[in-house]
Amino acid sequence: MIVDALAAEAGASFSKQLSVAHVAKLLTPDSEILIAKSLGYMNLSGGPVSKLARKFDIPLERVVIVHDELDLDFGTIRIKAGGGHAGHNGLRDISAALGPDYIRVRFGISRPKGDPAKYVLQNFSKTEQTQLPALIEDAALAAIDIPLQGLTTSQQKWNSLT
């Protein structure tokens, strides 16, 4: 949802690349930014991410992964570089393919009382659904700030918000 919002905000449209992802290109005065959505399973994201990074010659420190984060309260956005996967299978696969030093935009979904594997596949609650559009837009803006403003500036801006 966040990647779709990012592309919509940028006025970019997706096309298929390498049979592994839909890719939209955002042209800025200084660079070209690729926005990608894997066509595979989330838990097997490493292959598509590494293929796109190689094809477009994107260095690891310029790869930005947007993902859900159980260890953050719902709607909290945090940007970080590197780190572990914290049990997130998609991040585990990306780290296995690329190494752990990519940038992450973490979108909080809160930790459930029950089984996390079932929780992440459920719909958001009605209350969360009413808040979601604005939060998704914020997360998309956070993601695009990284290549435009730099990692440190983006972290200072977004990590200080509640």
N, CA, C and O atoms as a DFTB+ gen file, in Angstrom:
648 C
 N C O
     1  1       0.821      -1.192       0.000
     2  2       0.000       0.000       0.000
     3  2       0.868       1.259       0.000
     4  3       0.544       2.249      -0.656
     5  1       1.959       1.207       0.735
     6  2       2.845       2.373       0.820
     7  2       3.546       2.608      -0.509
     8  3       3.664       3.751      -0.953
     9  1       4.008       1.554      -1.140
    10  2       4.691       1.692      -2.426
    11  2       3.723       2.190      -3.496
    12  3       4.102       3.006      -4.336
    13  1       2.494       1.715      -3.479
    14  2       1.482       2.215      -4.409
    15  2       1.237       3.706      -4.187
    16  3       1.127       4.468      -5.148
    17  1       1.152       4.122      -2.928
    18  2       0.943       5.538      -2.604
    19  2       2.123       6.381      -3.060
    20  3       1.947       7.496      -3.549
    21  1       3.321       5.846      -2.898
    22  2       4.520       6.555      -3.327
    23  2       4.501       6.786      -4.833
    24  3       4.774       7.892      -5.298
    25  1       4.181       5.753      -5.588
    26  2       4.119       5.889      -7.045
    27  2       3.020       6.868      -7.453
    28  3       3.225       7.695      -8.342
    29  1       1.858       6.779      -6.811
    30  2       0.760       7.691      -7.130
    31  2       1.146       9.131      -6.830
    32  3       0.876      10.028      -7.628
    33  1       1.774       9.354      -5.687
    34  2       2.209      10.696      -5.289
    35  2       3.202      11.260      -6.306
    36  3       3.199      12.458      -6.591
    37  1       4.046      10.390      -6.845
    38  2       5.067      10.804      -7.808
    39  2       4.531      10.873      -9.235
    40  3       5.222      11.354     -10.133
    41  1       3.292      10.393      -9.451
    42  2       2.732      10.370     -10.795
    43  2       3.405       9.338     -11.680
    44  3       3.425       9.483     -12.902
    45  1       3.956       8.297     -11.070
    46  2       4.665       7.252     -11.812
    47  2       3.760       6.048     -11.995
    48  3       2.915       5.761     -11.146
    49  1       3.939       5.341     -13.111
    50  2       3.148       4.137     -13.340
    51  2       4.084       2.934     -13.435
    52  3       5.232       3.047     -13.864
    53  1       3.559       1.780     -13.024
    54  2       4.352       0.563     -12.950
    55  2       4.368      -0.196     -14.277
    56  3       3.374      -0.232     -15.003
    57  1       5.517      -0.799     -14.574
    58  2       5.638      -1.744     -15.679
    59  2       6.474      -2.920     -15.178
    60  3       7.224      -2.784     -14.211
    61  1       6.346      -4.062     -15.829
    62  2       7.048      -5.265     -15.390
    63  2       8.519      -5.208     -15.798
    64  3       8.850      -4.791     -16.908
    65  1       9.399      -5.635     -14.883
    66  2      10.831      -5.687     -15.146
    67  2      11.360      -7.061     -14.768
    68  3      11.111      -7.534     -13.659
    69  1      12.071      -7.694     -15.652
    70  2      12.748      -8.964     -15.376
    71  2      11.817     -10.050     -14.861
    72  3      12.292     -11.017     -14.266
    73  1      10.547      -9.933     -15.058
    74  2       9.556     -10.898     -14.574
    75  2       9.589     -11.064     -13.055
    76  3       9.043     -12.035     -12.532
    77  1      10.223     -10.129     -12.339
    78  2      10.315     -10.256     -10.888
    79  2       9.625      -9.126     -10.137
    80  3       9.358      -9.249      -8.942
    81  1       9.334      -8.027     -10.826
    82  2       8.770      -6.873     -10.115
    83  2       8.073      -5.931     -11.084
    84  3       8.352      -5.917     -12.283
    85  1       7.173      -5.159     -10.538
    86  2       6.637      -3.995     -11.235
    87  2       7.507      -2.822     -10.809
    88  3       7.787      -2.648      -9.623
    89  1       7.935      -2.019     -11.776
    90  2       8.840      -0.913     -11.493
    91  2       8.260       0.370     -12.066
    92  3       7.770       0.398     -13.195
    93  1       8.323       1.422     -11.276
    94  2       7.958       2.759     -11.735
    95  2       9.200       3.633     -11.591
    96  3       9.974       3.466     -10.649
    97  1       9.387       4.552     -12.513
    98  2      10.545       5.441     -12.465
    99  2      10.088       6.854     -12.155
   100  3       9.165       7.383     -12.773
   101  1      10.751       7.441     -11.195
   102  2      10.509       8.827     -10.819
   103  2      11.752       9.614     -11.191
   104  3      12.838       9.348     -10.675
   105  1      11.599      10.576     -12.079
   106  2      12.723      11.398     -12.503
   107  2      12.735      12.687     -11.701
   108  3      11.732      13.397     -11.620
   109  1      13.881      12.977     -11.112
   110  2      14.076      14.231     -10.386
   111  2      15.137      15.012     -11.143
   112  3      15.778      14.458     -12.037
   113  1      15.341      16.273     -10.815
   114  2      16.397      17.022     -11.510
   115  2      17.786      16.396     -11.348
   116  3      18.652      16.567     -12.206
   117  1      17.994      15.670     -10.241
   118  2      19.325      15.129      -9.961
   119  2      19.479      13.640     -10.205
   120  3      20.601      13.146     -10.315
   121  1      18.364      12.914     -10.293
   122  2      18.515      11.454     -10.375
   123  2      17.236      10.791     -10.886
   124  3      16.211      11.429     -11.126
   125  1      17.360       9.485     -11.037
   126  2      16.223       8.638     -11.362
   127  2      15.994       7.722     -10.158
   128  3      16.920       7.057      -9.695
   129  1      14.786       7.689      -9.666
   130  2      14.441       6.864      -8.516
   131  2      13.534       5.750      -8.997
   132  3      12.515       6.002      -9.641
   133  1      13.907       4.508      -8.683
   134  2      13.090       3.356      -9.049
   135  2      12.223       2.968      -7.865
   136  3      12.696       2.887      -6.731
   137  1      10.967       2.732      -8.137
   138  2      10.016       2.260      -7.131
   139  2       9.593       0.875      -7.598
   140  3       9.085       0.724      -8.709
   141  1       9.795      -0.135      -6.762
   142  2       9.543      -1.505      -7.205
   143  2       8.638      -2.252      -6.241
   144  3       8.684      -2.057      -5.026
   145  1       7.810      -3.119      -6.826
   146  2       6.957      -4.043      -6.067
   147  2       7.237      -5.443      -6.594
   148  3       7.061      -5.717      -7.781
   149  1       7.669      -6.314      -5.713
   150  2       7.968      -7.683      -6.111
   151  2       6.704      -8.382      -6.605
   152  3       5.609      -8.142      -6.097
   153  1       6.869      -9.231      -7.582
   154  2       5.760     -10.050      -8.074
   155  2       5.702     -11.403      -7.372
   156  3       4.788     -12.195      -7.604
   157  1       6.680     -11.659      -6.517
   158  2       6.747     -12.934      -5.811
   159  2       6.202     -12.837      -4.403
   160  3       5.589     -11.842      -4.016
   161  1       6.439     -13.883      -3.653
   162  2       6.009     -13.927      -2.259
   163  2       6.893     -13.017      -1.417
   164  3       8.094     -12.902      -1.661
   165  1       6.285     -12.371      -0.421
   166  2       7.015     -11.473       0.456
   167  2       8.208     -12.184       1.093
   168  3       9.286     -11.602       1.213
   169  1       8.019     -13.431       1.498
   170  2       9.093     -14.161       2.176
   171  2      10.265     -14.474       1.249
   172  3      11.330     -14.878       1.714
   173  1      10.077     -14.293      -0.055
   174  2      11.127     -14.557      -1.039
   175  2      11.488     -13.285      -1.803
   176  3      11.650     -13.309      -3.023
   177  1      11.610     -12.188      -1.081
   178  2      11.874     -10.886      -1.700
   179  2      13.323     -10.674      -2.091
   180  3      13.618      -9.799      -2.906
   181  1      14.228     -11.450      -1.533
   182  2      15.649     -11.234      -1.786
   183  2      16.046     -11.352      -3.242
   184  3      16.807     -10.526      -3.746
   185  1      15.537     -12.372      -3.930
   186  2      15.866     -12.561      -5.344
   187  2      15.459     -11.375      -6.202
   188  3      16.291     -10.820      -6.920
   189  1      14.193     -10.976      -6.142
   190  2      13.784      -9.822      -6.947
   191  2      14.543      -8.536      -6.604
   192  3      14.926      -7.789      -7.504
   193  1      14.763      -8.274      -5.320
   194  2      15.474      -7.058      -4.935
   195  2      16.906      -7.091      -5.471
   196  3      17.382      -6.097      -6.018
   197  1      17.590      -8.219      -5.319
   198  2      18.982      -8.293      -5.783
   199  2      19.066      -8.224      -7.309
   200  3      19.998      -7.618      -7.839
   201  1      18.123      -8.826      -8.023
   202  2      18.130      -8.754      -9.494
   203  2      17.941      -7.315      -9.969
   204  3      18.630      -6.867     -10.886
   205  1      17.016      -6.597      -9.351
   206  2      16.796      -5.200      -9.740
   207  2      18.005      -4.336      -9.393
   208  3      18.405      -3.483     -10.185
   209  1      18.585      -4.551      -8.222
   210  2      19.760      -3.768      -7.822
   211  2      20.905      -3.988      -8.814
   212  3      21.602      -3.040      -9.177
   213  1      21.098      -5.229      -9.251
   214  2      22.158      -5.513     -10.229
   215  2      21.828      -4.901     -11.593
   216  3      22.677      -4.259     -12.212
   217  1      20.590      -5.103     -12.058
   218  2      20.213      -4.614     -13.395
   219  2      20.371      -3.095     -13.492
   220  3      20.856      -2.581     -14.500
   221  1      19.961      -2.383     -12.448
   222  2      20.002      -0.923     -12.496
   223  2      21.231      -0.341     -11.793
   224  3      21.327       0.871     -11.601
   225  1      22.176      -1.221     -11.408
   226  2      23.438      -0.804     -10.789
   227  2      23.196       0.103      -9.575
   228  3      23.755       1.195      -9.467
   229  1      22.348      -0.385      -8.673
   230  2      22.017       0.370      -7.461
   231  2      22.882      -0.152      -6.322
   232  3      22.799      -1.331      -5.975
   233  1      23.714       0.712      -5.733
   234  2      24.531       0.248      -4.614
   235  2      23.656      -0.050      -3.397
   236  3      22.591       0.542      -3.221
   237  1      24.119      -0.965      -2.572
   238  2      23.345      -1.413      -1.413
   239  2      22.893      -0.261      -0.523
   240  3      21.773      -0.281      -0.013
   241  1      23.732       0.724      -0.332
   242  2      23.370       1.841       0.547
   243  2      22.301       2.749      -0.050
   244  3      21.848       3.684       0.610
   245  1      21.892       2.487      -1.292
   246  2      20.811       3.257      -1.931
   247  2      19.525       2.437      -2.051
   248  3      18.514       2.940      -2.540
   249  1      19.559       1.184      -1.612
   250  2      18.366       0.329      -1.631
   251  2      17.534       0.655      -0.395
   252  3      18.033       0.617       0.730
   253  1      16.252       0.978      -0.615
   254  2      15.332       1.300       0.476
   255  2      14.210       0.275       0.456
   256  3      13.510       0.131      -0.547
   257  1      14.042      -0.434       1.560
   258  2      12.993      -1.438       1.694
   259  2      11.924      -0.888       2.625
   260  3      12.233      -0.443       3.731
   261  1      10.680      -0.916       2.192
   262  2       9.548      -0.501       3.024
   263  2       8.893      -1.775       3.550
   264  3       8.555      -2.670       2.774
   265  1       8.713      -1.856       4.875
   266  2       8.151      -3.087       5.439
   267  2       7.348      -2.831       6.702
   268  3       7.484      -1.798       7.357
   269  1       6.501      -3.811       7.022
   270  2       5.739      -3.758       8.264
   271  2       6.659      -4.122       9.423
   272  3       7.623      -4.869       9.254
   273  1       6.349      -3.582      10.609
   274  2       7.189      -3.794      11.774
   275  2       6.334      -4.065      13.006
   276  3       5.633      -3.184      13.503
   277  1       6.408      -5.298      13.484
   278  2       5.640      -5.700      14.671
   279  2       6.083      -4.967      15.929
   280  3       5.273      -4.748      16.829
   281  1       7.340      -4.589      16.006
   282  2       7.881      -4.005      17.230
   283  2       7.680      -2.503      17.338
   284  3       8.258      -1.862      18.216
   285  1       6.871      -1.938      16.460
   286  2       6.510      -0.524      16.549
   287  2       4.994      -0.410      16.666
   288  3       4.255      -1.203      16.081
   289  1       4.539       0.578      17.425
   290  2       3.102       0.815      17.532
   291  2       2.514       1.113      16.163
   292  3       3.199       1.629      15.280
   293  1       1.242       0.786      15.995
   294  2       0.558       0.997      14.728
   295  2       0.765       2.431      14.237
   296  3       0.535       3.395      14.967
   297  1       1.203       2.544      12.989
   298  2       1.352       3.835      12.340
   299  2       2.668       4.543      12.593
   300  3       2.942       5.563      11.961
   301  1       3.485       4.038      13.491
   302  2       4.782       4.650      13.750
   303  2       5.703       4.373      12.564
   304  3       5.756       3.256      12.050
   305  1       6.415       5.390      12.148
   306  2       7.339       5.270      11.022
   307  2       8.746       5.506      11.551
   308  3       9.007       6.487      12.247
   309  1       9.640       4.597      11.212
   310  2      11.043       4.737      11.592
   311  2      11.913       4.373      10.397
   312  3      11.624       3.434       9.656
   313  1      12.978       5.135      10.232
   314  2      13.938       4.882       9.170
   315  2      15.237       4.443       9.823
   316  3      15.698       5.056      10.785
   317  1      15.823       3.381       9.295
   318  2      17.122       2.942       9.805
   319  2      17.932       2.328       8.677
   320  3      17.397       1.885       7.662
   321  1      19.230       2.318       8.889
   322  2      20.141       1.678       7.944
   323  2      20.710       0.440       8.612
   324  3      21.190       0.493       9.744
   325  1      20.649      -0.667       7.901
   326  2      21.213      -1.905       8.404
   327  2      20.424      -2.493       9.551
   328  3      19.371      -1.983       9.933
   329  1      20.950      -3.568      10.088
   330  2      20.326      -4.224      11.223
   331  2      19.893      -5.639      10.900
   332  3      20.090      -6.136       9.791
   333  1      19.303      -6.269      11.889
   334  2      18.845      -7.643      11.745
   335  2      17.455      -7.703      11.141
   336  3      16.867      -6.683      10.780
   337  1      16.946      -8.913      11.039
   338  2      15.629      -9.101      10.430
   339  2      14.526      -9.237      11.470
   340  3      13.350      -9.172      11.112
   341  1      14.864      -9.425      12.749
   342  2      13.890      -9.528      13.843
   343  2      12.775     -10.534      13.548
   344  3      11.624     -10.331      13.935
   345  1      13.129     -11.610      12.862
   346  2      12.147     -12.641      12.571
   347  2      11.286     -12.370      11.345
   348  3      10.438     -13.191      10.998
   349  1      11.486     -11.238      10.686
   350  2      10.714     -10.884       9.486
   351  2      11.292     -11.678       8.317
   352  3      12.427     -11.440       7.906
   353  1      10.523     -12.608       7.788
   354  2      11.042     -13.515       6.753
   355  2      11.419     -12.807       5.459
   356  3      12.368     -13.210       4.786
   357  1      10.690     -11.763       5.108
   358  2      11.049     -11.007       3.913
   359  2      12.402     -10.327       4.079
   360  3      13.231     -10.364       3.169
   361  1      12.630      -9.707       5.233
   362  2      13.920      -9.079       5.499
   363  2      15.031     -10.118       5.595
   364  3      16.152      -9.878       5.147
   365  1      14.722     -11.260       6.173
   366  2      15.709     -12.346       6.260
   367  2      16.183     -12.725       4.853
   368  3      17.381     -12.899       4.627
   369  1      15.245     -12.854       3.908
   370  2      15.593     -13.244       2.546
   371  2      16.364     -12.138       1.828
   372  3      17.313     -12.422       1.097
   373  1      15.969     -10.893       2.029
   374  2      16.685      -9.775       1.408
   375  2      18.105      -9.705       1.967
   376  3      19.059      -9.522       1.210
   377  1      18.251      -9.847       3.274
   378  2      19.582      -9.817       3.890
   379  2      20.451     -10.964       3.398
   380  3      21.654     -10.789       3.204
   381  1      19.862     -12.130       3.195
   382  2      20.626     -13.271       2.675
   383  2      21.113     -12.985       1.256
   384  3      22.203     -13.413       0.876
   385  1      20.312     -12.263       0.470
   386  2      20.674     -11.974      -0.920
   387  2      21.618     -10.784      -1.054
   388  3      22.495     -10.780      -1.917
   389  1      21.439      -9.768      -0.196
   390  2      22.189      -8.517      -0.353
   391  2      23.161      -8.220       0.773
   392  3      24.098      -7.443       0.591
   393  1      22.956      -8.819       1.919
   394  2      23.626      -8.380       3.135
   395  2      22.670      -7.463       3.880
   396  3      21.652      -7.056       3.320
   397  1      22.971      -7.129       5.128
   398  2      22.010      -6.399       5.962
   399  2      22.070      -4.875       5.875
   400  3      21.317      -4.205       6.582
   401  1      22.923      -4.308       5.048
   402  2      23.192      -2.872       5.129
   403  2      22.339      -1.995       4.228
   404  3      22.782      -0.920       3.822
   405  1      21.141      -2.423       3.911
   406  2      20.224      -1.587       3.138
   407  2      19.433      -0.692       4.102
   408  3      19.468      -0.880       5.318
   409  1      18.732       0.265       3.537
   410  2      17.934       1.203       4.322
   411  2      16.518       0.653       4.454
   412  3      15.994       0.033       3.528
   413  1      15.911       0.882       5.599
   414  2      14.558       0.382       5.849
   415  2      13.636       1.522       6.271
   416  3      14.008       2.373       7.079
   417  1      12.445       1.523       5.719
   418  2      11.359       2.350       6.226
   419  2      10.433       1.379       6.926
   420  3       9.770       0.566       6.282
   421  1      10.388       1.464       8.236
   422  2       9.640       0.523       9.064
   423  2       8.286       1.153       9.407
   424  3       8.225       2.258       9.947
   425  1       7.211       0.443       9.092
   426  2       5.853       0.922       9.355
   427  2       5.250       0.051      10.452
   428  3       5.016      -1.141      10.252
   429  1       5.004       0.649      11.601
   430  2       4.511      -0.095      12.752
   431  2       3.115      -0.650      12.560
   432  3       2.203       0.043      12.110
   433  1       2.970      -1.935      12.916
   434  2       1.649      -2.573      12.887
   435  2       1.281      -3.132      14.263
   436  3       0.218      -3.733      14.418
   437  1       2.142      -2.942      15.255
   438  2       1.961      -3.401      16.642
   439  2       2.100      -4.914      16.740
   440  3       1.774      -5.648      15.808
   441  1       2.585      -5.355      17.878
   442  2       2.756      -6.788      18.133
   443  2       1.441      -7.354      18.679
   444  3       0.851      -6.786      19.597
   445  1       0.992      -8.462      18.117
   446  2      -0.265      -9.061      18.589
   447  2      -0.044      -9.875      19.863
   448  3       1.088     -10.190      20.232
   449  1      -1.130     -10.199      20.509
   450  2      -1.059     -11.098      21.665
   451  2      -0.918     -12.546      21.198
   452  3      -0.346     -13.373      21.907
   453  1      -1.428     -12.850      20.023
   454  2      -1.397     -14.216      19.487
   455  2      -0.253     -14.424      18.521
   456  3       0.788     -13.773      18.616
   457  1      -0.457     -15.336      17.592
   458  2       0.535     -15.748      16.609
   459  2       0.800     -14.632      15.588
   460  3      -0.113     -14.241      14.861
   461  1       2.032     -14.114      15.523
   462  2       2.335     -13.053      14.560
   463  2       2.113     -13.463      13.105
   464  3       1.715     -12.633      12.288
   465  1       2.365     -14.737      12.768
   466  2       2.203     -15.194      11.390
   467  2       0.755     -15.036      10.929
   468  3       0.512     -14.664       9.781
   469  1      -0.193     -15.310      11.795
   470  2      -1.607     -15.133      11.450
   471  2      -1.986     -13.647      11.453
   472  3      -2.755     -13.185      10.610
   473  1      -1.435     -12.924      12.409
   474  2      -1.756     -11.504      12.582
   475  2      -1.412     -10.673      11.352
   476  3      -2.210      -9.838      10.927
   477  1      -0.239     -10.893      10.781
   478  2       0.198     -10.062       9.656
   479  2      -0.626     -10.295       8.398
   480  3      -0.576      -9.488       7.470
   481  1      -1.379     -11.383       8.353
   482  2      -2.227     -11.664       7.195
   483  2      -3.660     -11.169       7.369
   484  3      -4.462     -11.241       6.437
   485  1      -3.981     -10.671       8.552
   486  2      -5.331     -10.179       8.818
   487  2      -5.490      -8.751       8.299
   488  3      -4.513      -8.034       8.082
   489  1      -6.749      -8.364       8.107
   490  2      -7.053      -6.984       7.758
   491  2      -6.825      -6.092       8.974
   492  3      -6.863      -6.557      10.113
   493  1      -6.591      -4.817       8.723
   494  2      -6.500      -3.858       9.807
   495  2      -7.873      -3.720      10.458
   496  3      -8.894      -3.970       9.818
   497  1      -7.898      -3.323      11.726
   498  2      -9.165      -3.104      12.429
   499  2      -9.891      -1.917      11.792
   500  3      -9.289      -1.157      11.034
   501  1     -11.150      -1.761      12.090
   502  2     -11.937      -0.641      11.538
   503  2     -11.329       0.694      11.952
   504  3     -11.243       1.615      11.140
   505  1     -10.912       0.803      13.196
   506  2     -10.286       2.040      13.673
   507  2      -8.997       2.306      12.905
   508  3      -8.756       3.430      12.464
   509  1      -8.169       1.278      12.745
   510  2      -6.917       1.435      12.004
   511  2      -7.183       1.800      10.546
   512  3      -6.455       2.606       9.967
   513  1      -8.215       1.216       9.953
   514  2      -8.535       1.505       8.553
   515  2      -8.878       2.966       8.346
   516  3      -8.586       3.520       7.286
   517  1      -9.488       3.600       9.329
   518  2      -9.809       5.029       9.186
   519  2      -8.549       5.892       9.260
   520  3      -8.492       6.963       8.656
   521  1      -7.550       5.431       9.991
   522  2      -6.296       6.174      10.138
   523  2      -5.305       5.868       9.013
   524  3      -4.402       6.660       8.742
   525  1      -5.475       4.746       8.380
   526  2      -4.493       4.218       7.429
   527  2      -4.158       5.141       6.256
   528  3      -2.974       5.289       5.956
   529  1      -5.112       5.771       5.573
   530  2      -4.731       6.589       4.412
   531  2      -3.694       7.667       4.733
   532  3      -2.727       7.831       3.989
   533  1      -3.883       8.391       5.814
   534  2      -2.925       9.442       6.178
   535  2      -1.580       8.842       6.578
   536  3      -0.532       9.396       6.248
   537  1      -1.603       7.719       7.281
   538  2      -0.364       7.070       7.714
   539  2       0.411       6.501       6.522
   540  3       1.638       6.586       6.477
   541  1      -0.306       5.927       5.567
   542  2       0.338       5.410       4.358
   543  2       0.983       6.544       3.575
   544  3       2.097       6.403       3.071
   545  1       0.287       7.658       3.473
   546  2       0.851       8.817       2.775
   547  2       2.130       9.293       3.473
   548  3       3.121       9.604       2.813
   549  1       2.103       9.349       4.807
   550  2       3.303       9.747       5.553
   551  2       4.458       8.785       5.294
   552  3       5.588       9.221       5.074
   553  1       4.187       7.489       5.319
   554  2       5.239       6.503       5.087
   555  2       5.806       6.627       3.672
   556  3       7.011       6.478       3.471
   557  1       4.944       6.897       2.697
   558  2       5.411       7.100       1.322
   559  2       6.303       8.339       1.242
   560  3       7.335       8.323       0.571
   561  1       5.909       9.399       1.919
   562  2       6.729      10.617       1.936
   563  2       8.072      10.367       2.620
   564  3       9.099      10.892       2.191
   565  1       8.060       9.567       3.681
   566  2       9.313       9.221       4.367
   567  2      10.238       8.466       3.424
   568  3      11.439       8.730       3.381
   569  1       9.679       7.531       2.672
   570  2      10.493       6.732       1.744
   571  2      11.109       7.595       0.651
   572  3      12.271       7.401       0.293
   573  1      10.357       8.533       0.124
   574  2      10.890       9.361      -0.961
   575  2      11.852      10.421      -0.431
   576  3      12.710      10.901      -1.171
   577  1      11.718      10.788       0.834
   578  2      12.661      11.743       1.418
   579  2      14.085      11.198       1.434
   580  3      15.039      11.968       1.321
   581  1      14.239       9.898       1.572
   582  2      15.584       9.316       1.711
   583  2      16.462       9.631       0.499
   584  3      17.550      10.178       0.680
   585  1      16.038       9.310      -0.733
   586  2      16.911       9.662      -1.864
   587  2      16.956      11.165      -2.153
   588  3      17.931      11.650      -2.728
   589  1      15.925      11.900      -1.765
   590  2      15.894      13.326      -2.060
   591  2      16.617      14.175      -1.018
   592  3      17.280      15.153      -1.363
   593  1      16.489      13.798       0.272
   594  2      17.043      14.601       1.358
   595  2      18.258      13.970       2.030
   596  3      19.007      14.650       2.731
   597  1      18.449      12.680       1.818
   598  2      19.543      11.972       2.470
   599  2      19.051      11.212       3.692
   600  3      18.019      11.543       4.276
   601  1      19.804      10.191       4.066
   602  2      19.414       9.321       5.171
   603  2      19.329      10.066       6.500
   604  3      18.318       9.970       7.195
   605  1      20.365      10.800       6.858
   606  2      20.399      11.455       8.172
   607  2      19.273      12.473       8.315
   608  3      18.590      12.490       9.338
   609  1      19.072      13.301       7.331
   610  2      17.993      14.298       7.388
   611  2      16.636      13.613       7.483
   612  3      15.773      14.045       8.246
   613  1      16.445      12.544       6.711
   614  2      15.178      11.807       6.747
   615  2      14.957      11.168       8.108
   616  3      13.847      11.206       8.639
   617  1      16.005      10.579       8.678
   618  2      15.878       9.993      10.011
   619  2      15.521      11.052      11.047
   620  3      14.638      10.830      11.876
   621  1      16.188      12.191      11.010
   622  2      15.907      13.252      11.960
   623  2      14.462      13.727      11.865
   624  3      13.822      14.003      12.880
   625  1      13.966      13.819      10.662
   626  2      12.590      14.273      10.448
   627  2      11.575      13.227      10.894
   628  3      10.693      13.526      11.699
   629  1      11.691      12.000      10.378
   630  2      10.635      10.996      10.577
   631  2      10.765      10.232      11.885
   632  3       9.748       9.851      12.465
   633  1      11.966       9.996      12.365
   634  2      12.127       9.240      13.590
   635  2      11.769      10.044      14.826
   636  3      11.610       9.479      15.908
   637  1      11.641      11.345      14.679
   638  2      11.266      12.168      15.823
   639  2       9.745      12.280      15.982
   640  3       9.260      12.738      17.017
   641  1       9.001      11.866      14.963
   642  2       7.548      11.917      15.035
   643  2       7.014      10.704      15.792
   644  3       7.643       9.645      15.796
   645  1       5.890      10.854      16.413
   646  2       5.315       9.740      17.163
   647  2       4.532       8.835      16.265
   648  3       3.974       7.839      16.726
